[in-house]
Amino acid sequence: MPGQRSITEAEKLAAAKLGGFPIRREQMAAVANIYRAASAVRHHLENSVLRGSDLTWTAFVVLWVVWVWGESETRYVAEEAGISKGTLTGVSRTLESRGLIRRSGHPTDGRLVLLGLTDEGEEFMRRVFPAFNEEEAFVTAGLSDAECRRLADGLRSVVMQVEQHGEERRQSLLNGAEPAPRRSGRRSRS
């Protein structure tokens, strides 16, 4: 079963399966491990710090974005959180019902909605973030500070590559066509 295998076993199985393919193994391993690491960290944080606060990962990320950036238009919060505007609507309504976020109209454009933390939301983040950061330290305990910096720099380079050149690459791969719309009920890997 996939959930039962270690990362080492998964890498060995993939290498055996792909032995005859002309592939870039190091790049494949890097991307696969980015995904596996993100999933493992998210799962750990949701089932430790965030569970005690009755928050999902997505709700915490929305709170983080609004906490760091201050009051922001929903489109920017969704983009920064890596979620759709529809998902943000549901998450922000839940956070609003808990008294952590306030929704307000834009002062000059009535079509836009702004999200800001309430005083309770500010206090919540000041209280929860230190515990969250302790778990960030836990999941990276096997790395030195220098290794953490190198990892962060490497991942930043991956993000910048996609942000700066991803659209051009997508257009090239699809011969300028738009990607097929996602089917409802289908979840992305993120």
Accessible surface in RSA format (square Angstrom, percent):
REM  Atomic radii and reference values for relative SASA: ProtOr
REM  Chains: A
REM  Algorithm: Lee & Richards
REM  Probe-radius: 1.40
REM  Slices: 20
REM RES _ NUM      All-atoms   Total-Side   Main-Chain    Non-polar    All polar
REM                ABS   REL    ABS   REL    ABS   REL    ABS   REL    ABS   REL
RES MET A   1   160.58  83.2 128.84  85.3  31.74  75.6 110.87  94.3  49.70  65.9
RES PRO A   2   124.17  90.5 106.55  97.1  17.62  64.1 111.76  92.3  12.41  77.1
RES GLY A   3    80.34  99.1   0.00   N/A  80.34  99.1  43.60 119.6  36.74  82.3
RES GLN A   4   140.73  78.7 107.31  78.4  33.42  79.6  28.95  61.6 111.78  84.8
RES ARG A   5    97.82  41.1  87.17  44.4  10.65  25.4  15.60  21.3  82.22  49.8
RES SER A   6    56.55  47.8  44.02  58.7  12.53  28.9  50.41 107.3   6.14   8.6
RES ILE A   7    75.80  43.1  72.20  53.8   3.60   8.7  72.20  52.0   3.60   9.8
RES THR A   8    73.20  52.1  73.11  74.1   0.10   0.2  44.51  59.8  28.69  43.4
RES GLU A   9    85.30  49.0  83.60  63.2   1.70   4.0  31.85  61.6  53.45  43.6
RES ALA A  10    28.75  26.4  22.66  35.0   6.09  13.8  25.03  35.2   3.72   9.9
RES GLU A  11    78.27  44.9  69.41  52.5   8.87  21.1  37.46  72.5  40.81  33.3
RES LYS A  12   142.01  69.3 133.41  81.9   8.60  20.5  85.83  77.3  56.18  59.8
RES LEU A  13    92.99  51.8  88.57  63.4   4.42  11.1  89.46  62.8   3.54   9.5
RES ALA A  14    35.19  32.4  27.93  43.1   7.26  16.5  34.57  48.7   0.62   1.6
RES ALA A  15    51.03  46.9  43.31  66.8   7.72  17.6  45.69  64.3   5.34  14.1
RES ALA A  16    84.05  77.3  49.75  76.8  34.30  78.0  62.26  87.7  21.79  57.7
RES LYS A  17   161.41  78.7 142.18  87.2  19.23  45.8  92.22  83.0  69.19  73.7
RES LEU A  18    40.79  22.7  40.79  29.2   0.00   0.0  40.79  28.6   0.00   0.0
RES GLY A  19    47.42  58.5   0.00   N/A  47.42  58.5  24.94  68.4  22.48  50.4
RES GLY A  20    80.21  98.9   0.00   N/A  80.21  98.9  42.90 117.7  37.31  83.6
RES PHE A  21   116.92  58.5 109.03  67.5   7.89  20.5 110.79  67.2   6.13  17.5
RES PRO A  22   136.05  99.2  98.87  90.1  37.18 135.2 114.12  94.2  21.93 136.3
RES ILE A  23    63.72  36.3  35.24  26.3  28.47  68.6  41.66  30.0  22.06  59.9
RES ARG A  24   185.71  78.0 173.45  88.4  12.26  29.2  55.77  76.2 129.93  78.7
RES ARG A  25    92.21  38.7  87.16  44.4   5.05  12.0  50.49  69.0  41.72  25.3
RES GLU A  26   133.28  76.5 124.68  94.3   8.61  20.5  65.09 125.9  68.20  55.7
RES GLN A  27   101.04  56.5  97.94  71.6   3.10   7.4  48.37 103.0  52.67  39.9
RES MET A  28    69.41  35.9  59.04  39.1  10.37  24.7  54.27  46.1  15.14  20.1
RES ALA A  29    34.47  31.7  30.81  47.5   3.66   8.3  34.47  48.5   0.00   0.0
RES ALA A  30    54.78  50.4  42.93  66.3  11.85  27.0  53.38  75.2   1.41   3.7
RES VAL A  31    84.65  55.7  84.16  76.2   0.49   1.2  84.16  73.1   0.49   1.3
RES ALA A  32    45.96  42.3  38.26  59.0   7.70  17.5  45.31  63.8   0.65   1.7
RES ASN A  33    44.09  30.4  42.16  40.7   1.93   4.7  19.80  47.7  24.29  23.5
RES ILE A  34    61.09  34.8  54.93  40.9   6.16  14.8  59.33  42.7   1.76   4.8
RES TYR A  35    85.12  39.7  82.02  46.7   3.10   8.1  50.29  37.8  34.82  42.9
RES ARG A  36    86.37  36.3  80.81  41.2   5.57  13.3  33.72  46.1  52.65  31.9
RES ALA A  37    55.90  51.4  47.58  73.4   8.32  18.9  55.33  77.9   0.58   1.5
RES ALA A  38    59.43  54.6  46.49  71.7  12.94  29.4  55.87  78.7   3.56   9.4
RES SER A  39    48.61  41.1  39.95  53.3   8.66  19.9  35.10  74.7  13.51  18.9
RES ALA A  40    62.82  57.8  49.44  76.3  13.38  30.4  58.62  82.6   4.19  11.1
RES VAL A  41    45.73  30.1  45.07  40.8   0.66   1.6  45.73  39.7   0.00   0.0
RES ARG A  42    64.17  26.9  63.99  32.6   0.18   0.4  24.31  33.2  39.86  24.2
RES HIS A  43   119.39  65.3 117.72  81.8   1.67   4.3  75.08  77.4  44.32  51.6
RES HIS A  44    54.91  30.0  50.41  35.0   4.50  11.5  35.12  36.2  19.79  23.0
RES LEU A  45     1.56   0.9   1.56   1.1   0.00   0.0   1.56   1.1   0.00   0.0
RES GLU A  46    48.71  28.0  44.30  33.5   4.41  10.5  10.80  20.9  37.91  31.0
RES ASN A  47    58.37  40.3  37.47  36.2  20.90  50.3  21.38  51.5  36.99  35.8
RES SER A  48    41.37  35.0  21.94  29.3  19.43  44.8  32.15  68.5   9.23  12.9
RES VAL A  49    24.07  15.8  11.58  10.5  12.49  30.1  20.08  17.4   3.99  10.8
RES LEU A  50     0.00   0.0   0.00   0.0   0.00   0.0   0.00   0.0   0.00   0.0
RES ARG A  51   160.31  67.3 144.87  73.8  15.44  36.8  56.22  76.8 104.08  63.1
RES GLY A  52    74.06  91.3   0.00   N/A  74.06  91.3  39.13 107.4  34.94  78.2
RES SER A  53    16.82  14.2   8.12  10.8   8.70  20.0   8.65  18.4   8.17  11.5
RES ASP A  54   116.16  81.4 103.15 102.7  13.01  30.8  29.15  68.6  87.01  86.8
RES LEU A  55    13.66   7.6   2.08   1.5  11.59  29.1   5.56   3.9   8.10  21.8
RES THR A  56    80.77  57.4  77.54  78.6   3.23   7.7  75.93 102.0   4.85   7.3
RES TRP A  57    60.55  24.3  60.55  29.3   0.00   0.0  44.42  23.7  16.12  26.2
RES THR A  58    24.24  17.2  22.65  23.0   1.58   3.8   8.32  11.2  15.92  24.1
RES ALA A  59     8.38   7.7   8.38  12.9   0.00   0.0   8.38  11.8   0.00   0.0
RES PHE A  60     6.53   3.3   6.53   4.0   0.00   0.0   6.53   4.0   0.00   0.0
RES VAL A  61    30.28  19.9  30.08  27.2   0.20   0.5  30.28  26.3   0.00   0.0
RES VAL A  62     0.00   0.0   0.00   0.0   0.00   0.0   0.00   0.0   0.00   0.0
RES LEU A  63     0.00   0.0   0.00   0.0   0.00   0.0   0.00   0.0   0.00   0.0
RES TRP A  64    92.40  37.1  92.40  44.7   0.00   0.0  68.62  36.6  23.78  38.6
RES VAL A  65     6.26   4.1   5.97   5.4   0.29   0.7   6.26   5.4   0.00   0.0
RES VAL A  66     2.37   1.6   0.37   0.3   2.00   4.8   0.37   0.3   2.00   5.4
RES TRP A  67    65.45  26.3  48.14  23.3  17.32  40.7  40.39  21.5  25.07  40.7
RES VAL A  68    82.99  54.6  50.70  45.9  32.29  77.8  56.91  49.4  26.08  70.7
RES TRP A  69   167.15  67.1 139.15  67.4  28.01  65.8 135.75  72.4  31.40  50.9
RES GLY A  70    30.88  38.1   0.00   N/A  30.88  38.1  30.49  83.7   0.38   0.9
RES GLU A  71    90.40  51.9  57.87  43.8  32.53  77.4  18.91  36.6  71.49  58.4
RES SER A  72    18.31  15.5  12.56  16.8   5.75  13.3  11.87  25.3   6.44   9.0
RES GLU A  73    23.92  13.7  22.40  16.9   1.52   3.6   5.63  10.9  18.29  14.9
RES THR A  74    29.47  21.0  29.42  29.8   0.05   0.1  10.72  14.4  18.75  28.3
RES ARG A  75   107.03  44.9 102.70  52.4   4.33  10.3  33.89  46.3  73.14  44.3
RES TYR A  76   116.01  54.2 112.65  64.1   3.36   8.7  82.09  61.7  33.92  41.8
RES VAL A  77     0.26   0.2   0.02   0.0   0.24   0.6   0.26   0.2   0.00   0.0
RES ALA A  78     3.48   3.2   3.48   5.4   0.00   0.0   3.48   4.9   0.00   0.0
RES GLU A  79   136.70  78.5 114.27  86.5  22.42  53.4  47.72  92.3  88.98  72.6
RES GLU A  80   100.40  57.6  75.73  57.3  24.67  58.7  11.18  21.6  89.22  72.8
RES ALA A  81    17.13  15.8   0.10   0.2  17.03  38.7   1.05   1.5  16.08  42.6
RES GLY A  82    57.86  71.4   0.00   N/A  57.86  71.4  36.16  99.2  21.70  48.6
RES ILE A  83    38.06  21.7  18.80  14.0  19.26  46.4  28.23  20.3   9.83  26.7
RES SER A  84    67.14  56.7  50.68  67.6  16.46  37.9  53.73 114.4  13.41  18.8
RES LYS A  85   133.39  65.1 127.96  78.5   5.42  12.9  73.46  66.1  59.92  63.8
RES GLY A  86    55.37  68.3   0.00   N/A  55.37  68.3  39.04 107.1  16.34  36.6
RES THR A  87    64.25  45.7  52.54  53.3  11.71  27.9  33.98  45.6  30.27  45.8
RES LEU A  88     1.96   1.1   1.96   1.4   0.00   0.0   1.96   1.4   0.00   0.0
RES THR A  89    47.85  34.0  46.54  47.2   1.31   3.1  23.61  31.7  24.24  36.6
RES GLY A  90    40.17  49.5   0.00   N/A  40.17  49.5  36.87 101.2   3.30   7.4
RES VAL A  91    24.18  15.9  20.29  18.4   3.89   9.4  23.49  20.4   0.69   1.9
RES SER A  92     0.00   0.0   0.00   0.0   0.00   0.0   0.00   0.0   0.00   0.0
RES ARG A  93   138.48  58.1 133.69  68.2   4.79  11.4  44.98  61.5  93.50  56.7
RES THR A  94    77.66  55.2  73.08  74.1   4.58  10.9  49.31  66.2  28.35  42.9
RES LEU A  95     0.61   0.3   0.61   0.4   0.00   0.0   0.61   0.4   0.00   0.0
RES GLU A  96    70.15  40.3  60.08  45.5  10.07  24.0  20.14  38.9  50.01  40.8
RES SER A  97    95.94  81.1  52.94  70.7  42.99  99.0  51.22 109.1  44.71  62.6
RES ARG A  98    84.21  35.4  64.67  33.0  19.54  46.5  38.11  52.1  46.10  27.9
RES GLY A  99    25.59  31.6   0.00   N/A  25.59  31.6  23.83  65.4   1.76   3.9
RES LEU A 100     5.01   2.8   5.01   3.6   0.00   0.0   5.01   3.5   0.00   0.0
RES ILE A 101     1.97   1.1   0.00   0.0   1.97   4.8   0.00   0.0   1.97   5.4
RES ARG A 102   104.40  43.8 103.21  52.6   1.19   2.8  49.79  68.0  54.61  33.1
RES ARG A 103    67.40  28.3  44.11  22.5  23.30  55.5   7.57  10.3  59.84  36.3
RES SER A 104    43.39  36.7  33.57  44.8   9.82  22.6  40.29  85.8   3.10   4.3
RES GLY A 105    54.24  66.9   0.00   N/A  54.24  66.9  27.93  76.7  26.30  58.9
RES HIS A 106    42.89  23.4  32.31  22.5  10.58  27.1  14.17  14.6  28.72  33.4
RES PRO A 107   113.95  83.0  71.30  65.0  42.64 155.0  83.32  68.8  30.62 190.3
RES THR A 108   122.58  87.2  83.35  84.5  39.23  93.5  77.58 104.2  45.00  68.0
RES ASP A 109    32.53  22.8  29.00  28.9   3.53   8.4  14.66  34.5  17.87  17.8
RES GLY A 110    79.36  97.9   0.00   N/A  79.36  97.9  38.28 105.1  41.08  92.0
RES ARG A 111   206.20  86.6 172.93  88.2  33.27  79.2  86.68 118.5 119.52  72.4
RES LEU A 112    40.05  22.3  38.21  27.3   1.84   4.6  39.46  27.7   0.59   1.6
RES VAL A 113    45.55  30.0  44.23  40.0   1.32   3.2  44.23  38.4   1.32   3.6
RES LEU A 114    19.88  11.1  19.88  14.2   0.00   0.0  19.88  14.0   0.00   0.0
RES LEU A 115     0.00   0.0   0.00   0.0   0.00   0.0   0.00   0.0   0.00   0.0
RES GLY A 116     1.16   1.4   0.00   N/A   1.16   1.4   1.05   2.9   0.11   0.2
RES LEU A 117    15.53   8.6   1.86   1.3  13.67  34.4   1.86   1.3  13.67  36.8
RES THR A 118    32.43  23.1  28.46  28.8   3.98   9.5  32.43  43.6   0.00   0.0
RES ASP A 119   130.61  91.5 121.15 120.6   9.47  22.4  39.18  92.2  91.43  91.2
RES GLU A 120    98.83  56.7  91.38  69.1   7.44  17.7  36.65  70.9  62.17  50.8
RES GLY A 121     0.00   0.0   0.00   N/A   0.00   0.0   0.00   0.0   0.00   0.0
RES GLU A 122    59.58  34.2  59.58  45.1   0.00   0.0  19.90  38.5  39.68  32.4
RES GLU A 123    77.20  44.3  77.16  58.4   0.04   0.1  44.01  85.1  33.20  27.1
RES PHE A 124    10.29   5.1  10.29   6.4   0.00   0.0  10.29   6.2   0.00   0.0
RES MET A 125     0.00   0.0   0.00   0.0   0.00   0.0   0.00   0.0   0.00   0.0
RES ARG A 126   140.86  59.1 125.94  64.2  14.93  35.5  63.05  86.2  77.82  47.2
RES ARG A 127   138.65  58.2 118.99  60.7  19.66  46.8  67.76  92.6  70.89  43.0
RES VAL A 128     6.74   4.4   4.50   4.1   2.24   5.4   6.74   5.9   0.00   0.0
RES PHE A 129    46.56  23.3  46.56  28.8   0.00   0.0  46.56  28.2   0.00   0.0
RES PRO A 130    74.79  54.5  67.83  61.8   6.96  25.3  73.13  60.4   1.67  10.4
RES ALA A 131    47.76  43.9  40.15  62.0   7.60  17.3  46.16  65.0   1.60   4.2
RES PHE A 132     9.88   4.9   9.88   6.1   0.00   0.0   9.88   6.0   0.00   0.0
RES ASN A 133    66.67  46.0  66.64  64.4   0.03   0.1   3.98   9.6  62.69  60.6
RES GLU A 134   114.93  66.0 111.51  84.4   3.41   8.1  37.45  72.4  77.48  63.3
RES GLU A 135    40.11  23.0  40.11  30.3   0.00   0.0   1.59   3.1  38.53  31.5
RES GLU A 136    61.62  35.4  60.77  46.0   0.85   2.0  24.81  48.0  36.81  30.1
RES ALA A 137    56.98  52.4  45.09  69.6  11.89  27.0  51.65  72.7   5.32  14.1
RES PHE A 138   125.21  62.6 112.49  69.7  12.72  33.1 118.93  72.1   6.28  18.0
RES VAL A 139    52.21  34.4  17.81  16.1  34.40  82.9  22.69  19.7  29.52  80.1
RES THR A 140    45.75  32.5  43.24  43.8   2.51   6.0  33.68  45.2  12.07  18.2
RES ALA A 141    79.42  73.0  44.85  69.2  34.57  78.6  53.97  76.0  25.44  67.4
RES GLY A 142    78.29  96.5   0.00   N/A  78.29  96.5  43.65 119.8  34.63  77.6
RES LEU A 143    68.66  38.2  54.38  38.9  14.28  35.9  56.19  39.5  12.47  33.6
RES SER A 144    58.88  49.8  44.75  59.7  14.13  32.6  51.59 109.9   7.29  10.2
RES ASP A 145   110.05  77.1 103.14 102.7   6.91  16.3  21.55  50.7  88.50  88.3
RES ALA A 146    40.07  36.8  37.49  57.9   2.57   5.8  37.95  53.4   2.11   5.6
RES GLU A 147    67.36  38.7  64.11  48.5   3.26   7.8  13.39  25.9  53.98  44.1
RES CYS A 148    39.18  29.6  34.89  38.9   4.28  10.1  23.61  59.8  15.57  16.8
RES ARG A 149   148.24  62.2 145.21  74.0   3.03   7.2  72.23  98.7  76.01  46.1
RES ARG A 150   149.79  62.9 140.18  71.5   9.61  22.9  73.14 100.0  76.65  46.5
RES LEU A 151    85.24  47.5  78.43  56.1   6.81  17.1  84.42  59.3   0.82   2.2
RES ALA A 152    44.10  40.5  36.25  55.9   7.85  17.8  41.63  58.6   2.47   6.5
RES ASP A 153    78.30  54.9  75.55  75.2   2.76   6.5  27.10  63.8  51.21  51.1
RES GLY A 154    36.97  45.6   0.00   N/A  36.97  45.6  34.54  94.8   2.43   5.4
RES LEU A 155    69.31  38.6  68.57  49.1   0.74   1.9  68.70  48.3   0.60   1.6
RES ARG A 156   130.28  54.7 124.50  63.5   5.78  13.8  53.97  73.8  76.31  46.2
RES SER A 157    70.51  59.6  61.96  82.7   8.55  19.7  32.95  70.2  37.56  52.6
RES VAL A 158    67.78  44.6  64.16  58.1   3.63   8.7  67.70  58.8   0.08   0.2
RES VAL A 159    78.44  51.6  75.21  68.1   3.23   7.8  78.38  68.1   0.07   0.2
RES MET A 160    87.21  45.2  87.13  57.7   0.08   0.2  69.49  59.1  17.72  23.5
RES GLN A 161   106.75  59.7 102.76  75.1   3.99   9.5  40.73  86.7  66.02  50.1
RES VAL A 162    96.85  63.7  91.83  83.1   5.03  12.1  93.07  80.9   3.78  10.3
RES GLU A 163   132.56  76.1  96.67  73.1  35.89  85.5  43.19  83.5  89.37  73.0
RES GLN A 164   113.88  63.7  81.18  59.3  32.69  77.8  34.93  74.4  78.95  59.9
RES HIS A 165    86.08  47.0  84.80  58.9   1.28   3.3  56.52  58.2  29.56  34.4
RES GLY A 166    21.99  27.1   0.00   N/A  21.99  27.1  18.02  49.5   3.97   8.9
RES GLU A 167   103.04  59.2  95.47  72.2   7.57  18.0  64.39 124.6  38.65  31.6
RES GLU A 168   128.10  73.5 118.99  90.0   9.11  21.7  48.18  93.2  79.92  65.2
RES ARG A 169   149.78  62.9 146.36  74.6   3.42   8.1  47.19  64.5 102.58  62.2
RES ARG A 170    55.48  23.3  52.45  26.7   3.03   7.2  44.00  60.1  11.48   7.0
RES GLN A 171    57.69  32.3  55.76  40.7   1.93   4.6  29.87  63.6  27.82  21.1
RES SER A 172    74.22  62.7  52.17  69.6  22.05  50.8  31.45  67.0  42.78  59.9
RES LEU A 173   116.13  64.7  89.10  63.7  27.03  67.9  92.33  64.8  23.79  64.0
RES LEU A 174    68.91  38.4  59.50  42.6   9.42  23.7  63.90  44.9   5.01  13.5
RES ASN A 175   141.92  97.9 107.98 104.4  33.94  81.7  35.51  85.5 106.42 102.9
RES GLY A 176    44.16  54.5   0.00   N/A  44.16  54.5  22.15  60.8  22.01  49.3
RES ALA A 177    56.42  51.9  45.87  70.8  10.55  24.0  56.40  79.4   0.03   0.1
RES GLU A 178   132.52  76.1 111.77  84.6  20.74  49.4  61.34 118.6  71.18  58.1
RES PRO A 179    67.91  49.5  54.32  49.5  13.59  49.4  57.45  47.4  10.47  65.1
RES ALA A 180    89.88  82.6  61.62  95.1  28.26  64.3  66.65  93.9  23.23  61.5
RES PRO A 181   120.93  88.1 100.95  92.0  19.98  72.6 111.75  92.3   9.18  57.1
RES ARG A 182   170.67  71.7 144.10  73.5  26.57  63.3  50.78  69.4 119.88  72.7
RES ARG A 183   168.55  70.8 160.45  81.8   8.11  19.3  74.44 101.7  94.11  57.0
RES SER A 184   118.19  99.9  82.52 110.1  35.67  82.2  57.74 123.0  60.45  84.7
RES GLY A 185    82.17 101.3   0.00   N/A  82.17 101.3  45.16 123.9  37.00  82.9
RES ARG A 186   145.18  61.0 123.49  62.9  21.70  51.7  29.76  40.7 115.42  70.0
RES ARG A 187   199.53  83.8 169.88  86.6  29.64  70.6  72.25  98.7 127.28  77.1
RES SER A 188    46.13  39.0  22.30  29.8  23.83  54.9  19.60  41.7  26.53  37.2
RES ARG A 189   160.07  67.2 140.98  71.9  19.09  45.5  69.02  94.3  91.05  55.2
RES SER A 190   101.16  85.5  62.78  83.8  38.39  88.4  68.55 146.0  32.61  45.7
END  Absolute sums over single chains surface
CHAIN  1 A    13700.5      11010.8       2689.7       7894.7       5805.8
END  Absolute sums over all chains
TOTAL         13700.5      11010.8       2689.7       7894.7       5805.8
